[in-house]
Amino acid sequence: SESGNNPAAVVQANPTAGFSIISYTGTGSSGTIAHGLGAIPEVYIIKNRDAESNFEVFTNQIVTGENSVLRIDTAGAKADSGVTLPTSSVITVTQGVNQNGDGVKYIMYVFKNIQGYSKTGSYVGNGNADGTFVYTGFKPAWVMIKRTSGSENWVIWDNKRDPFNNFYHVLLANAASVEDTTNAGSGGRYVGDFLSNGFKLRNTHDTSNSSSTYVYLAFAERPFVSSTGTPTVAR
């Protein structure tokens, strides 16, 4: 239904920003949760708040028609979740303890692409130091990626730790390790460039640019576009 069948869910939604936060208590059976964004989301993340469990990351950006699941606290490969794809109004949750256990408390984060502000998608690496270019439609300020077909870390770059190209400082979302700054320069495993309309890899490593599929989430440095959808820049 439009409102979902868990009316006790607390939804804070900002359709303009393409982001919602939802707190809900599981019912113990498969059901739906309203997300409030008014459009089909690309990514949503669910975490059981009552017990140790994975951060489950669901995305339709890897295989068309498949609601794939990754786990942000592990380096493991994606799997087909078997969960119904989200609609423009609701997200389906299954009865398992990671999504909708009876009486269990959950938090959910939901993302919808907003032109000129945020972009989630996938790309295929080329295994070349002149690496794959990923079009976002804006200059990124923050990017997180994950190889979907193998065991590789979730890598986070931003333009504050690397205000000039190349970027190479990384934090790993799935690890407790300190910031990695050891791979600067040509060929370093995390090296790439932030460009005016996307980002480009400059390495050959499995983490970000082998001949594999990667999923990414990016946010803009200047989240503005013209009436035609063209990114704007400072004068």
Secondary structure, 3 states (H helix, E strand, C coil): CCCECCCCCEEEEECCCCEEEEEEECCCCCEEEECCCCCCCCEEEEEECCCCCCEEEEECCCCCCCCEEEECCCCCCCEECCCCCCCCCEEEECCCCCCCCCCCEEEEEEECCECCCEEEEEEECCCCCCCCEEECCCCEEEEEEEECCCCCCCEEEECCCCCCCCECCEEECCCCCCCECCCCCCCCCCCEEEECCEEEECCCCCCCCCCCEEEEEEEECCCCECCCCCECCCC
